[in-house]
Each structure stands twice: as structure tokens, then as C-alpha cells.
Amino acid sequence: MQQISTRIAEELAVSPRQVDAAVQLLDEGATVPFIARYRKEVTGGLDDTQLRRLDERLSYLRELEERRGVILKSIADQEKLTPELEQSIVQAETKTELEDLYLPYKPKRRTKAQIAREAGLQPLAELLLEDPQKDPETEAAGYLNSEHNIGDTKAALDGARQILMEQFAEDATLLGKLRDYLWENGYLKSTLVEGKAEEGRKFSDYFEYSEPLNKIPSHRALAVLRGRNEGVLGLQLVPNKELLEDEQASNPCQMMIAQAFNIENQGRAADAWLQTVVLWTWKIKLHMHFETELIGRIREMAENAAIHVFANNLRDLLMAAPAGAKVTMGLDPGLRTGVKVVVVDDTGKLLTHTTVFPHAPQNQWDQSLRKLATLCEMHKVDLVSIGNGTASRETDKLVSELQKKHPELTFDRIMVSEAGASVYSASELAALEFPDLDVSFRGAVSIARRLQDPLAELVKIEPKSIGVGQYQHDVSQSQLSKTLGAVVEDCVNAVGVDLNTASAPLLARVSGLNKTLAGNIVAFRESHGRFASRKQLLDVERLGPKAFEQAAGFLRIHAGENPLDASTVHPEAYTVVEQMLSQLGDKPVEAVMGKADVIRKLTPESFVSEQFGLPTINDILKELEKPGRDPRGDFKMAKFKDGVEHLEDLKPKMELEGTVTNVTDFGAFVDIGVHQDGLVHISMMSDKFISNPREVVKAGDIVRVHVIDVDLKRRRIGLSMIGPEPAGAVTPMAKERPARTPKKGRNQSKPSQGPQGALGMALADALKKGK
């Protein structure tokens, strides 16, 4: 364990003591949010990001140690474990390195090499390798064996070749050198599968494409992998640029195999035969092995990058500023089926629902205006939340006219993403919440509530369905779910949860709670009424002291028995607040909370104890200064340009306002109100160099953009955040085309290594907003 702690400490640039402390807490069942917020003294202030990384690496390294033990035992049981081999296994730092060392000793089905050994051909193989002066045909004649079907010299030499091929292909040192060389110098090449041009035209950029293995951006890697999975593209590992340009060039991998075993063509009797062994070793044993492994590595890296992008966007979306506790009308736009209308009160409770038909074919515009006006006046609507799907701009126009005709109605109208609303509508949770409500109206409720509080509403939806990902369907679904679950958990606990109003799905994301405990809390609340204090949680069925410790600090009770129950101060630290109040002349806590001038009279160091260190004391004082502060920003909304409702309305150099819906490695997608997000390529985001779009924007930001180009046929929009396109500038659409495979013998420049646009594949495929 000490070795693991030391390694993690080096990777995180922290001390082994901090790692040991965090590992102990995690092993005892503490959650990352709880450790990050309430155990700062114990871990030396490790934050949630460091703790998530620590937890991930801890799992990997423990699995590595477990596998190391299995391998050592297996080889020892075979009585083949030498001190040198044992040392190599003990020092292996990755699972790949471990498996390379284990490969010659790994139990496997009978191979051609094993059959050849059984036929007594091992000495022949060793003789020809050690002394190339020997003539293969002459030496093989002495190894004929009818019992083992070695009837001629060809069969004997074939068997000897299989023995050497297996020996070469299982040499751990050679495998490591080849792997490193291929990763640094190899190219991934994709070609069109014959007859698939029309079927796979969306992959046309990759019909003749190549790029260095270690330089492929995640979105392009996932695109070619999807093309292969759909039977459109063939993928190939090419060892270096020279072989990419000329298939007849010398193969460095074959040379490395030959050098590793001192094989050199000097015209000796066995040299030509040994050269064929090297060739076959590469072509039959190693090329496919490394092609599978390294493309797998590319996939893993691309998936991790895509998951990271999704996680960042999800975090930004969940942490978007809430509009607040206001009466809200939710509109789920539609044409033929009408616009679904709901009104929810300031707590999200459904008050009424109906349908209006302002658009074709019914065209009941005036009737719809009258009905909406009546509802707004009757329920004193403060906000109108409009889903951004089909007919959204037409519906926005309807509400705009409503505001003009009825200036006495003082509501604000906002367009919101309806991604995932249909998933929620058809969910078991929605059915339980609204058993008698039509599915279509449940979606409108979600659209209204996500404006009031995005976090509280979006936790009800499977994170993958929220529509802020990059190729989310092409990545490991278990890893995606795990990562996004951690993001949701961190966001929920960063904001805190109202114990008396939170839904079961929201409570289930609180540190220390789960689906069962969340359901029990809601059941307790329904049968006993509002919680008056955090201590009452201990009366909830199956909620014991450990769960209470983990959860209590993140649960809020407003207007309860103890004002501290509405704060982030953990109940275990209430005694510290009592000491502070005593020092202030026994003032009641209500008279102190929010009074910065009073709080600052206290000296933090005077309250430090064995249980509570200075970090916790400072957190308590900050909370007392600004009790119940929300870490989310101020609510803002984009104003879409009137008259710009469809792609056809867009003109080059037009200036618009929009909302960032997605941030990827290559740029940001912006909703400008035309039913199709536009792409601001990374090169069009700032007049200064940036390596990551998140340096400039995040999902949910309101930005001003200029239209660069519009492709009506492909429904693609190029945008800029640095002004109208300068003369001669390259548009994002042109930037996206990936590097083509060089033609044989042609002098080619090196493929571009910098960030490239993604309108080609990404707009059409990668980042479609889910609904």
C-alpha cells in the first residue's frame, strides 16, 4: 500500500501522508464531496478533483497489484520464476508491461510452436538461430519424425520457424521497444471499403485519410472508429511515414526484430531462412497484435477525452444560474400537435395544463394569445420557458406578441434547451409524479422547472440524455455513467439540497444517501410533515449515524428550529459556533449570521482544536458571513434577433447573440435560435492563441457571434467570436477536412497537427442535441 500511496502522491504532486489519509477515509465509506468539504484537515486540503483522480488511480493500482500477485504465483507454480524475472515483474508499472512479461508463461491452447516442440524441433530452431553458417535443409534432414508428421525437411523447417516466431513475439523487451516506436512514429490509415461510398458518404472525409497515431484528435479518432464499426472504413497501422508514402520502403519494425536476435543477412546458409522468420513474425504475429492494441489505445484516449468534454459541459449546465422560485409557464412547442402549455408555482408544483394551436395547420393565433393571456393573468406568471425544439422560434414570436399586446403582463420569456425532456416524460419517475398527466405535458413541466432550477430538474434525467456530449454513444457506457454520476454528485453537494422540497432523485445524489434512503426520506416527510431539524434525519428508516455524518452538511432546512440547519455548517461543528457566539457576548445565532462586521471580530486561531483545524474554522466563518450562499452565478438570458428564425435568414457578417450549448476540444456550439447550432471553431474564438475552448467559454454562456458562412444543404453554420471574417481567412468548414493519405512517391507536407474545425463530422453526427 505504501508503494501505491507514494506513486499517487507523485502523480498528484501531494504528500504520501495526504494520500494515505484520503485512502483511509474512502475505504471507510466516506464520499468525495464529504471528504473535500468536511475533512480538509485530515487530507491537507485535497479538493474534489484531486480526490476523484486519487480514487481512480487507487482502483487501477490495486488491480495492478492484484494481477501482479496472480502472475507471480502462476509462474512460480510452473517452477520458472527466476530472480531476474521476479524483479522485472515487481518493477512493472503498467498492466501492459506486466502482460508482456507474462506472455511466454501464460497458459494457452496448444500452438503450432508447442506442437513443433513436442515433435523435437526446438534444437533445430536454436541451432539455426545461434549458428547461421549451418545449412537449414541439411540440418532439418536429421529431424524427420513420421510419428509427429514431420515427413520432409520443409515440415521440419516450418516447425522450427513457428518456434522462433513465438519466441520473438513473446520477448518483453522487444515488445516494449516496438510499441514505443510505433506510438511515436506510426500512422493510422483509413480507406473506403469497396462498394460503400454511397452508404457511407457521411464519412467521406475519411475515405483516404491518415494521421500520426499519437496526434489524432479524439473526435476524428471516434469518427473513423465509427466508420469501421459501420463497415464503411478499413483501418490500418502503418509503422512510419516512409511506408505510408511508399509500401516498398524498408520496414523498421522488421529491422528491430532482426537486431534484437542478432539476425543479419551476410550471405550465410541460414540467413535467408532467418529473414523469413523475421518477416513472418512481424506480419503474422506482431503487426495485427500492435494494430489491435494501439488502435485500442487510441480509442481509450479518445473515449476519455470525449467523456471529459461531456463531464465539463454537464457540470456547466448543472451549475447554471437558476431563475429562482417564480411562477413559470412552460411551453413545449409543436406544429400539428399544438403547443403544450403548463403553469407551475414557485416550488415547481403543477397548477394547470392545456394545449394551444397557433401554428399550421390550425392557425389559431388569436385564440392562443387570448388563452395564454388569461393563464398569465390568473396565475401571475413571472417567467415563460420555451423549449428550443420544433416550432420554438414560431412559439417565441407568439409570446413576444403576447407581451406587446398585454404590457400589463410583466413576465420574461426565455428559450431553454429541451434536451432530455422526452426521456423524463416517459420515465418511471415522471409516471409516479404525474400518473394522470399525458406524456407530452410532463415534458412541458420539465421545461418550466429546468428554468427555475436546472440542477434540481436535470438530476431526474439520465445524464447521457441531456445532450451536451461528444460521440457519447461511441464511448464506454459504464465509464461514461461513472464519470457523469460523479459530476452530478459533486454539483448537487456543492449547491446543497432543501430537505423539505427536494425530490427523491435529487436527494439520492446527496453524499451518503442512495435511492432507498432518498425514498425513505420522502416517505417520512409525507407522513410526518416538514423536517424541523437535521437531527430528525436519524428517525428516518435505515438512515444511521454514518449516513447522517456524510449527508447532514449538504441538506438544508429553512425556517427550522436551528438557523444553522440552513447553512453548510456541519452539525458536528455546531459546538464551535456556540464557542464563537459565547465570545461575542452570547448573542443568538440569528443576530450574527450575515453580519460580516461582527464575524470579523473573531480570531480564527482561537477556535482551533484537535478535532477542528484552521481550514474548517475559516469555512465556518465564511458561511456565517454569507449564510446559504449559492455558488451558481447570476441568471442571464440570450436575446435572439427578431426576424432570424431559420437557416435561410442568416447572412454572412450578421451579428447575433446566442447561448453556448456545447464545448468540445475543437470549438463551441452556439444556439442562435435557428433550430441548428452553429460552430465557433477554436481559431475563431479569440484573437490570442488558446489551447482549449474552455479558456474562453463554457456551456450556458451568453455570447455575441458573427456569421461566417452557412451551408444550407448540409445545415451547417460557421460562426466567429472575433468579428466578421477577415479577407482571405479560412472558414471553419475548410479547416475541418482531415489530412489525406499521401500518394506513393509524391512529396507531401506533414499533416496539420494543430486544432482543426469539426463542422464536417461533428455538426452532422457527433453533437446532435438529444431530445
C-alpha positions in Angstrom: 0.0 0.0 0.0 2.9 2.3 0.8 4.2 1.9 -2.8 0.8 2.8 -4.2 0.5 5.9 -2.0 3.9 7.1 -3.0 3.1 6.7 -6.6 -0.2 8.5 -6.4 1.4 11.3 -4.4 4.0 11.8 -7.1 1.3 11.9 -9.8 -0.9 14.4 -7.9 2.1 16.4 -6.6 1.0 16.0 -2.9 2.5 14.2 0.1 2.1 10.5 0.7 0.5 11.4 4.1 -2.3 13.2 2.3 -2.9 10.2 0.1 -2.9 7.7 3.0 -5.4 9.8 4.8 -7.7 10.1 1.8 -7.5 6.4 1.1 -8.4 5.5 4.7 -11.4 7.8 4.5 -12.5 6.3 1.2 -12.1 2.8 2.4 -14.2 3.7 5.4 -17.0 4.7 3.1 -16.7 8.4 3.1 -17.7 10.2 -0.2 -15.6 12.5 -2.2 -17.8 15.6 -1.5 -17.8 14.9 2.2 -14.0 14.5 2.4 -13.4 17.6 0.2 -15.7 19.8 2.3 -15.5 18.5 5.9 -12.2 16.6 6.2 -9.8 19.3 4.9 -7.5 18.9 8.0 -7.2 15.2 7.5 -6.3 15.3 3.9 -4.3 18.5 3.9 -7.0 20.3 1.8 -7.3 17.9 -1.2 -10.1 19.2 -3.4 -12.8 17.1 -5.2 -10.9 17.0 -8.5 -7.7 15.6 -6.8 -9.8 13.2 -4.8 -11.6 11.9 -7.9 -8.3 11.3 -9.6 -6.9 9.7 -6.5 -9.8 7.3 -6.3 -9.5 6.4 -10.0 -5.7 5.7 -9.7 -6.2 3.8 -6.5 -8.5 1.4 -8.2 -6.1 0.9 -11.1 -3.0 0.4 -9.0 -4.8 -2.0 -6.7 -5.9 -4.0 -9.7 -2.3 -3.9 -10.9 -1.0 -5.3 -7.6 -3.6 -8.0 -7.6 -2.7 -9.0 -11.1 1.0 -8.9 -10.2 0.4 -11.4 -7.4 -1.6 -13.7 -9.7 1.2 -13.7 -12.3 4.0 -14.3 -9.8 2.1 -17.3 -8.4 1.3 -18.7 -11.8 5.0 -18.6 -12.9 6.2 -19.9 -9.6 3.8 -22.8 -9.8 5.4 -23.6 -13.2 8.8 -23.5 -11.4 10.0 -21.0 -14.0 10.3 -17.9 -11.7 13.9 -16.7 -11.8 15.2 -13.9 -9.5 15.6 -11.7 -12.6 12.1 -12.3 -13.9 10.6 -11.7 -10.5 12.4 -8.4 -10.2 11.1 -7.4 -13.7 7.6 -8.3 -12.7 7.8 -6.4 -9.4 9.1 -3.3 -11.1 6.5 -3.3 -13.9 4.5 -0.1 -13.7 1.6 -0.8 -16.1 -0.8 -3.6 -16.8 0.6 -3.8 -20.4 4.1 -4.2 -19.2 3.0 -7.0 -16.8 1.2 -8.9 -19.5 4.2 -8.6 -21.8 6.4 -10.3 -19.2 3.7 -12.9 -18.5 3.1 -13.7 -22.2 5.7 -16.6 -22.5 4.3 -18.3 -19.3 0.6 -17.6 -19.8 -1.3 -20.9 -20.1 -2.7 -21.1 -23.7 -4.2 -23.5 -26.2 -1.7 -25.7 -28.0 0.1 -23.5 -30.6 1.9 -24.6 -33.7 5.1 -23.8 -31.8 4.2 -26.1 -29.0 3.3 -28.9 -31.4 6.7 -28.3 -33.1 8.5 -28.6 -29.7 6.6 -31.8 -29.0 8.0 -33.1 -32.3 11.5 -32.4 -31.1 12.2 -29.4 -33.3 13.4 -27.0 -30.6 17.1 -27.9 -31.0 16.9 -27.3 -34.8 15.4 -23.8 -34.2 18.1 -22.9 -31.6 20.9 -24.3 -33.8 19.9 -22.2 -36.9 19.5 -19.0 -34.8 22.8 -19.4 -33.0 24.8 -20.6 -36.0 23.6 -19.2 -39.3 26.5 -20.9 -41.0 24.5 -24.1 -40.8 22.5 -25.1 -43.9 18.8 -25.3 -43.0 18.0 -28.1 -45.4 20.9 -30.3 -44.3 20.2 -29.8 -40.6 16.5 -30.3 -41.0 17.0 -33.7 -42.5 18.1 -35.0 -39.2 14.7 -34.1 -37.5 12.3 -36.1 -39.7 9.7 -37.8 -37.5 6.8 -39.7 -39.0 5.1 -40.1 -35.6 4.7 -36.3 -35.4 4.0 -35.9 -39.2 7.5 -34.4 -39.9 7.9 -36.2 -43.2 10.2 -33.9 -45.0 12.7 -31.0 -44.4 10.0 -28.4 -45.3 7.8 -29.6 -42.4 10.8 -29.6 -40.1 11.8 -26.0 -41.0 8.2 -24.8 -40.8 8.0 -26.2 -37.2 11.3 -24.6 -36.3 10.1 -21.3 -37.8 7.0 -21.4 -35.6 9.1 -21.9 -32.5 11.3 -18.9 -33.3 8.3 -16.8 -34.3 6.7 -17.4 -30.9 9.9 -16.8 -29.1 10.5 -13.5 -30.9 6.8 -12.4 -30.4 6.9 -13.1 -26.7 10.1 -11.2 -25.9 9.0 -8.5 -23.4 12.0 -6.1 -24.1 11.4 -6.3 -27.9 7.6 -5.8 -27.5 8.3 -2.6 -25.4 10.6 -1.2 -28.0 8.3 -1.9 -30.9 5.3 -0.4 -29.0 7.2 2.8 -28.2 8.5 3.1 -31.8 5.0 2.6 -33.3 3.4 5.1 -30.9 5.9 7.7 -31.7 6.2 7.1 -35.5 3.2 5.1 -36.6 0.3 6.4 -38.7 -3.4 5.4 -38.7 -4.6 5.0 -42.2 -8.3 4.7 -43.2 -9.6 3.7 -46.6 -13.1 3.2 -48.1 -14.4 -0.4 -48.1 -15.3 -1.2 -51.7 -18.9 -0.5 -52.6 -19.6 1.5 -49.5 -19.2 5.1 -50.9 -22.8 6.0 -51.2 -23.9 4.3 -47.9 -21.0 5.8 -46.0 -20.9 9.3 -47.6 -21.0 10.9 -44.1 -17.5 9.5 -43.7 -16.3 10.9 -47.0 -13.6 12.9 -45.3 -12.0 9.6 -44.2 -12.2 7.6 -47.4 -8.5 8.4 -47.9 -7.1 9.6 -44.7 -4.0 9.2 -42.5 -2.7 10.9 -39.3 0.1 10.2 -36.8 -1.2 7.8 -34.1 -0.3 10.0 -31.2 -1.7 13.2 -32.7 -5.2 12.2 -33.7 -7.8 14.4 -32.0 -10.4 12.5 -30.1 -13.4 13.5 -32.4 -11.6 12.3 -35.5 -10.5 9.0 -33.8 -14.0 8.3 -32.8 -15.3 9.2 -36.3 -13.0 6.7 -38.1 -13.7 4.0 -35.5 -17.5 4.5 -36.0 -16.8 4.3 -39.8 -15.1 1.0 -39.3 -17.8 -0.3 -37.0 -20.4 0.5 -39.6 -18.4 -1.4 -42.3 -17.6 1.7 -44.3 -13.9 2.2 -43.5 -10.9 -0.1 -43.2 -8.2 0.9 -40.7 -4.6 0.0 -40.9 -1.5 0.7 -38.7 1.4 1.9 -40.8 4.8 1.8 -39.0 6.1 5.2 -40.2 5.8 8.0 -42.8 8.1 6.4 -45.3 6.0 3.2 -45.5 2.9 5.4 -45.7 4.3 7.1 -48.8 6.0 4.0 -50.3 4.8 0.5 -49.4 8.2 -0.9 -50.7 10.2 1.1 -48.2 12.2 -0.8 -45.6 10.2 -1.8 -42.5 11.8 -0.5 -39.3 9.9 -3.0 -37.2 11.3 -6.0 -39.0 14.8 -4.4 -38.6 14.2 -4.1 -34.8 13.2 -7.7 -34.6 16.3 -8.8 -36.5 18.6 -6.6 -34.4 17.1 -8.0 -31.1 18.2 -11.5 -32.1 21.4 -10.6 -34.0 19.9 -11.7 -37.3 21.8 -10.1 -40.3 21.9 -11.1 -43.9 25.6 -11.8 -44.5 25.0 -14.4 -47.2 25.4 -17.3 -44.8 23.5 -20.5 -45.3 20.7 -19.8 -42.8 20.5 -16.0 -43.2 17.7 -16.1 -45.8 15.6 -18.5 -43.8 16.1 -16.4 -40.7 15.0 -13.3 -42.6 11.7 -15.1 -43.5 11.3 -15.9 -39.8 11.6 -12.2 -39.0 9.1 -11.2 -41.8 6.6 -13.8 -40.7 7.0 -12.8 -37.0 6.1 -9.2 -38.0 3.3 -9.9 -40.5 1.6 -12.8 -38.7 2.4 -12.4 -35.0 3.1 -8.7 -34.2 1.6 -6.4 -36.8 -2.0 -7.4 -36.1 -1.2 -7.6 -32.3 0.0 -4.0 -32.2 -2.6 -2.8 -34.7 -5.3 -4.0 -32.3 -3.5 -2.8 -29.2 -2.6 0.7 -30.4 -6.0 1.4 -32.1 -7.4 0.2 -28.7 -5.2 2.8 -27.0 -6.4 5.5 -29.4 -10.0 4.5 -28.7 -9.4 4.6 -25.0 -7.7 8.1 -25.1 -10.4 9.4 -27.5 -13.2 8.0 -25.2 -11.6 9.5 -22.1 -11.3 12.9 -23.9 -14.9 12.7 -25.1 -16.1 11.7 -21.6 -14.1 14.6 -20.2 -15.7 17.0 -22.6 -19.2 15.6 -21.7 -18.4 15.9 -18.0 -17.3 19.5 -18.3 -20.3 20.5 -20.3 -22.6 18.7 -17.9 -21.0 20.4 -14.9 -21.5 23.8 -16.5 -25.1 23.0 -17.4 -25.9 21.7 -13.9 -24.2 24.7 -12.3 -26.1 27.2 -14.5 -27.7 30.0 -12.5 -31.4 29.3 -11.6 -34.1 31.8 -12.5 -35.3 31.2 -8.9 -38.6 30.5 -7.2 -41.0 32.2 -9.6 -44.3 31.2 -11.1 -43.4 29.8 -14.5 -45.2 28.9 -17.7 -43.6 26.0 -19.7 -44.2 25.8 -23.4 -43.3 22.6 -25.3 -43.6 23.8 -29.0 -45.2 21.8 -31.7 -46.9 22.3 -35.1 -49.6 19.9 -35.9 -50.0 18.6 -32.4 -50.1 22.1 -30.9 -48.1 23.8 -28.2 -48.3 22.1 -24.8 -48.8 24.7 -22.0 -48.3 24.2 -18.3 -48.0 26.6 -15.3 -46.1 25.6 -12.2 -45.9 27.6 -9.0 -42.8 28.9 -7.4 -42.0 25.5 -5.9 -42.5 23.7 -9.2 -45.9 22.3 -8.4 -48.2 21.9 -11.4 -51.1 24.3 -11.3 -52.7 23.8 -14.7 -52.2 22.5 -18.2 -53.7 22.9 -21.7 -52.9 23.0 -25.4 -53.0 25.9 -27.9 -52.8 25.6 -31.7 -51.3 28.8 -33.0 -49.4 27.3 -35.9 -50.3 25.5 -39.1 -52.5 23.7 -39.9 -54.9 25.0 -37.3 -53.5 28.6 -37.3 -55.5 29.6 -34.1 -53.1 32.5 -33.4 -55.6 34.9 -31.8 -57.3 32.2 -29.8 -53.9 31.1 -28.5 -53.0 34.6 -27.5 -56.2 35.1 -25.5 -55.8 31.7 -23.7 -52.1 32.4 -22.8 -53.0 35.9 -21.6 -55.8 34.5 -19.4 -53.4 32.0 -17.8 -50.7 34.5 -17.2 -53.0 36.9 -15.5 -54.8 34.2 -13.5 -51.6 32.7 -12.1 -49.4 35.9 -12.0 -46.8 34.3 -14.3 -43.3 35.6 -13.8 -41.4 33.6 -16.4 -42.3 31.9 -19.7 -39.9 29.0 -20.5 -40.0 27.9 -24.2 -38.5 24.6 -25.3 -36.0 25.1 -28.2 -37.2 22.2 -30.4 -39.5 22.2 -33.4 -41.6 25.4 -33.8 -39.6 27.1 -31.0 -39.0 30.4 -32.8 -42.6 30.5 -34.1 -43.7 30.0 -30.5 -41.3 32.6 -29.2 -42.8 35.0 -31.7 -46.2 34.2 -30.3 -45.1 35.0 -26.8 -43.4 38.2 -28.0 -46.6 39.4 -29.5 -48.4 38.5 -26.2 -46.0 40.8 -24.4 -46.6 43.6 -26.9 -50.4 43.3 -26.7 -50.5 42.9 -22.9 -47.9 45.2 -21.4 -49.6 44.7 -18.1 -48.2 41.2 -18.1 -44.6 41.6 -16.8 -43.2 38.2 -17.3 -39.8 37.5 -19.0 -39.6 34.9 -21.8 -36.6 32.6 -22.1 -35.7 29.9 -24.6 -34.3 26.8 -22.9 -32.8 23.5 -24.1 -35.4 20.8 -24.0 -32.8 18.0 -24.4 -33.8 15.0 -22.3 -37.4 16.3 -21.7 -38.9 13.5 -23.7 -36.7 11.0 -21.8 -38.0 12.3 -18.5 -41.6 12.3 -19.8 -41.6 8.6 -20.5 -39.7 7.7 -17.3 -41.0 5.8 -14.3 -40.3 8.8 -12.2 -42.5 11.1 -14.3 -45.2 8.5 -14.2 -45.1 8.3 -10.4 -45.0 12.1 -10.1 -47.8 12.7 -12.7 -49.8 9.4 -13.1 -52.8 11.1 -14.7 -50.9 13.6 -16.9 -50.2 12.9 -20.6 -46.6 12.3 -21.5 -46.5 15.4 -23.7 -47.4 17.7 -20.7 -44.8 16.1 -18.5 -42.2 17.4 -20.9 -43.6 20.9 -20.6 -43.4 20.7 -16.8 -39.7 19.7 -17.2 -39.1 22.7 -19.5 -40.6 25.0 -16.9 -38.8 23.6 -13.9 -35.4 23.5 -15.5 -35.6 27.3 -15.8 -36.5 27.6 -12.2 -33.6 25.4 -11.0 -31.6 23.5 -13.7 -29.8 21.3 -11.2 -32.9 20.1 -9.3 -34.7 19.2 -12.6 -31.9 17.8 -14.7 -30.9 15.2 -12.0 -34.1 13.4 -12.8 -32.8 12.7 -16.3 -30.1 10.1 -17.2 -27.0 12.4 -17.7 -26.3 10.8 -21.1 -29.6 12.1 -22.4 -29.0 15.7 -21.6 -27.3 16.2 -25.0 -24.1 18.0 -24.1 -21.7 15.2 -25.2 -19.3 14.4 -27.9 -19.8 11.0 -29.5 -21.3 9.8 -26.3 -22.8 6.7 -27.9 -19.4 5.6 -29.1 -17.6 5.5 -25.7 -17.6 3.0 -22.8 -21.1 3.4 -21.4 -20.0 2.1 -17.9 -17.2 4.7 -17.7 -19.4 7.4 -19.0 -22.1 6.7 -16.4 -19.5 6.5 -13.6 -17.9 9.8 -14.6 -21.1 11.7 -15.2 -22.5 10.3 -11.9 -19.5 11.8 -10.1 -20.1 15.1 -11.8 -23.8 15.2 -10.7 -22.8 14.2 -7.2 -20.2 17.0 -7.0 -22.6 19.6 -8.3 -25.5 18.6 -6.1 -23.4 18.7 -3.0 -21.7 21.9 -4.0 -25.1 23.6 -4.1 -26.8 21.8 -1.3 -30.4 20.4 -1.2 -33.5 21.7 0.6 -34.5 18.7 2.7 -38.2 19.7 2.7 -38.7 20.3 -1.0 -36.2 18.1 -2.8 -37.3 15.2 -5.0 -36.1 11.7 -4.3 -33.8 11.7 -7.4 -32.1 14.9 -6.1 -31.8 13.5 -2.5 -30.3 10.3 -3.9 -27.3 12.3 -5.2 -26.5 13.7 -1.8 -23.4 12.4 -0.1 -24.1 9.3 1.9 -27.6 8.8 0.5 -28.9 6.4 -2.1 -32.1 5.7 -3.9 -33.5 3.7 -1.0 -32.6 6.3 1.7 -33.9 9.1 -0.5 -37.2 7.3 -0.9 -37.4 6.8 2.9 -36.8 10.5 3.5 -39.6 11.5 1.1 -41.9 8.9 2.8 -41.0 10.2 6.2 -41.7 13.8 5.1 -45.1 12.8 3.6 -46.2 11.0 6.8 -44.6 13.3 9.5 -44.7 16.7 7.7 -41.7 19.1 7.3 -38.4 18.4 8.9 -37.8 20.8 11.7 -34.2 19.9 12.3 -31.4 17.9 10.8 -31.4 15.6 13.8 -34.8 14.3 12.7 -33.0 12.5 9.9 -31.9 9.9 12.4 -35.5 8.9 12.7 -35.7 8.0 9.0 -35.8 4.3 8.4 -32.4 2.8 7.7 -30.6 6.1 7.9 -27.9 5.5 10.5 -25.1 7.6 12.1 -22.7 7.0 9.2 -25.2 8.2 6.5 -26.1 11.1 8.7 -22.5 12.1 9.1 -22.0 12.0 5.3 -25.2 13.7 4.3 -26.2 16.2 7.0 -24.0 19.1 6.0 -25.4 19.1 2.5 -29.0 19.1 3.5 -30.7 22.5 4.3 -33.7 23.2 6.5 -35.1 26.8 6.1 -37.1 28.3 8.9 -36.3 25.3 11.1 -35.5 25.1 14.8 -31.9 25.9 14.4 -30.8 28.6 11.8 -27.5 26.7 11.3 -29.5 23.9 9.7 -30.0 26.2 6.7 -26.2 26.6 6.4 -23.2 24.5 5.2 -22.0 24.2 8.8 -22.0 20.5 9.7 -23.9 19.5 12.9 -20.7 18.1 14.3 -19.3 21.7 14.3 -22.2 23.4 16.0 -20.3 23.4 19.2 -17.6 25.6 17.5 -20.3 28.1 16.5 -21.5 28.1 20.1 -18.0 29.0 21.3 -17.9 31.9 18.8 -21.3 33.1 20.0 -20.0 33.0 23.5 -17.0 35.1 22.6 -19.4 37.6 21.0 -21.3 38.0 24.3 -23.7 35.1 23.9 -25.6 36.7 21.0 -28.2 34.5 19.3 -27.0 33.0 16.1 -29.7 34.9 14.2 -28.1 38.1 15.3 -24.7 37.1 14.0 -25.4 35.3 10.7 -24.9 37.7 7.7 -23.2 40.3 9.8 -19.7 40.4 8.4 -18.5 43.3 10.6 -19.4 41.2 13.7 -17.9 37.9 12.4 -14.6 39.6 11.5 -14.0 40.5 15.2 -13.3 36.8 15.8 -9.9 35.3 15.7 -10.0 32.0 13.8 -6.9 30.6 15.5 -8.6 30.8 18.9 -11.1 28.1 17.9 -8.7 25.6 16.5 -8.8 22.3 18.4 -7.7 18.7 18.0 -10.9 17.9 16.1 -11.3 21.1 14.1 -8.4 22.7 12.3 -8.0 26.2 10.8 -9.5 25.2 7.3 -12.7 24.2 8.9 -12.8 27.2 11.2 -12.3 29.5 8.2 -15.1 27.7 6.3 -17.5 28.2 9.2 -16.7 31.9 9.4 -17.2 32.4 5.7 -20.6 30.6 5.9 -21.7 32.8 8.9 -20.7 35.9 6.9 -22.8 34.8 3.9 -25.1 32.1 5.0 -26.7 29.8 2.4 -24.8 31.4 -0.5 -25.4 29.8 -3.8 -22.2 29.0 -5.7 -24.0 29.4 -9.0 -23.8 32.7 -10.9 -26.4 35.3 -11.7 -29.2 34.3 -14.1 -28.8 35.7 -17.6 -30.6 35.0 -20.9 -29.8 35.4 -24.5 -31.9 37.7 -26.8 -32.4 36.1 -30.2 -32.5 38.5 -33.1 -36.0 39.2 -34.4 -36.6 38.0 -37.9 -33.8 35.4 -37.7 -35.7 32.2 -37.2 -34.4 29.8 -39.9 -31.1 29.0 -41.6 -32.3 30.9 -44.7 -32.5 34.1 -42.6 -28.7 34.0 -41.8 -26.4 36.3 -43.8 -22.6 36.5 -43.7 -21.2 39.1 -41.2 -24.6 39.2 -39.4 -24.1 39.8 -35.6 -26.1 37.7 -33.3 -26.5 36.7 -29.6 -26.7 33.1 -28.6 -26.2 30.5 -25.9 -23.3 28.1 -25.8 -24.8 24.6 -25.8 -21.6 22.5 -26.1 -17.9 23.0 -25.7 -15.6 20.5 -27.5 -11.9 20.2 -28.0 -12.2 21.9 -31.3 -14.6 24.7 -30.6 -18.0 25.6 -29.2 -21.5 25.2 -30.5 -23.9 28.1 -30.1 -27.7 28.2 -30.3 -28.6 31.3 -32.2 -32.3 30.5 -32.5 -32.5 28.9 -35.9 -33.0 25.2 -34.9 -29.4 24.3 -35.7 -26.4 25.2 -33.5 -23.5 27.0 -35.2 -19.9 26.2 -34.6 -17.3 28.7 -33.4 -14.0 26.9 -34.2 -11.2 27.4 -31.7 -9.3 29.6 -34.1 -12.4 31.9 -34.3 -12.8 32.3 -30.5 -10.1 34.7 -29.6 -7.5 36.9 -31.3 -4.9 35.3 -29.0 -3.8 31.7 -29.1 -5.8 29.4 -26.9 -5.2 25.6 -26.5 -8.7 24.8 -25.1 -12.0 26.5 -25.9 -12.9 26.3 -22.2 -10.4 29.1 -21.7 -12.9 31.4 -23.4 -16.4 29.9 -22.9 -18.4 27.2 -21.1 -21.8 25.7 -21.7 -24.5 28.1 -20.8 -22.6 31.3 -21.5 -24.3 34.1 -23.5 -22.0 35.2 -26.3 -22.1 37.5 -29.3 -21.1 35.9 -32.6 -20.8 36.8 -36.3 -21.9 34.6 -39.1 -19.0 33.5 -41.3 -20.7 31.0 -43.7 -23.9 29.0 -44.0 -24.2 25.6 -45.8 -28.0 25.2 -46.3 -27.7 21.8 -48.0 -25.8 20.3 -45.1 -27.4 22.6 -42.5 -24.1 23.9 -41.1 -23.2 27.3 -39.7 -19.8 28.7 -39.2 -19.5 31.4 -36.6 -16.9 33.7 -35.2 -16.5 35.4 -31.8 -13.8 37.8 -33.0 -15.8 39.8 -35.5 -16.7 39.3 -39.2 -14.4 37.1 -41.2 -11.3 39.0 -42.3 -10.4 38.9 -46.0 -8.8 35.7 -47.0 -9.5 33.9 -43.8 -10.0 30.2 -43.8 -13.5 29.2 -42.7 -14.2 26.5 -40.1 -15.7 24.3 -42.8 -12.4 24.4 -44.7 -10.4 23.8 -41.6 -12.2 20.5 -40.8 -11.0 18.4 -43.7 -8.6 15.9 -42.2 -5.2 15.1 -43.6 -5.4 12.9 -46.8 -3.2 9.8 -47.3 -0.1 10.8 -49.3 0.2 9.2 -52.7 3.1 6.9 -53.4 6.2 8.8 -54.4 4.6 12.2 -54.0 6.4 14.9 -52.0 3.9 15.6 -49.2 4.0 18.1 -46.4 3.3 16.9 -42.9 -0.4 16.7 -41.9 -1.6 19.6 -39.8 -1.1 19.0 -36.1 -2.9 22.0 -34.8 -6.6 22.1 -33.7 -8.9 21.7 -36.7 -12.6 22.5 -37.2 -15.4 20.0 -36.9 -18.3 21.1 -38.9 -17.9 18.2 -41.3 -18.4 15.3 -39.0 -19.3 16.9 -35.7 -22.3 19.0 -36.7 -23.8 16.2 -38.7 -23.2 13.5 -36.3 -21.2 14.0 -33.1 -23.0 16.6 -31.2 -26.7 16.4 -32.1 -28.7 17.6 -29.2 -30.7 14.8 -27.6 -34.4 15.3 -27.1 
